[in-house]
Amino acid sequence: MNFYIKERTDNTVLLLSDVGHTVATFSSLEDAVESCSDWLEADSQYGDYNECFVLD
């Protein structure tokens, strides 16, 4: 599964699943990227290949 990070106009940042579901909401882009990286690192122990993409 891939994850997507989207900044909103209200200054919140969403972490989205590859099917568009909101996984988490953050107050900064840096927090969202760090959380996504942590999630992917933990998931990689099981051999899954995932990426995080920051959307424009």
C-alpha positions in Angstrom: 0.0 0.0 0.0 1.2 3.5 -0.8 0.4 6.5 1.4 -0.2 10.1 0.3 0.4 13.3 2.2 -1.8 16.2 1.4 -1.6 19.8 2.8 -5.0 21.5 3.1 -5.8 25.2 3.0 -6.7 25.1 6.7 -3.0 24.3 7.5 -3.7 20.7 8.4 -1.9 17.8 6.7 -3.6 14.5 5.9 -2.1 11.1 5.6 -4.2 9.2 3.1 -4.3 5.6 2.1 -4.0 4.5 -1.5 -7.8 4.2 -1.7 -8.3 7.8 -0.4 -9.1 7.1 3.3 -7.7 9.5 5.9 -5.4 7.6 8.1 -4.3 10.5 10.3 -4.3 14.3 10.5 -1.3 16.4 11.5 -0.5 20.0 12.2 2.7 20.0 10.1 4.1 18.5 7.0 7.2 17.4 8.9 5.1 15.4 11.4 3.2 13.7 8.6 6.3 12.7 6.8 7.9 11.4 10.0 4.9 9.4 10.9 4.6 7.9 7.4 8.3 7.0 7.4 7.9 5.3 10.8 4.8 3.4 9.5 6.6 2.2 6.4 9.7 1.2 8.4 7.6 -1.0 10.7 5.6 -2.5 7.8 8.8 -3.3 5.9 9.6 -5.9 8.4 6.9 -8.0 6.8 8.3 -7.6 3.3 5.7 -5.2 2.0 6.9 -2.5 -0.5 5.3 0.8 0.2 6.0 4.5 -0.5 4.9 7.9 0.8 4.1 10.6 -1.7 3.6 14.3 -1.0 0.9 15.6 -3.2 0.9 19.2 -4.5 
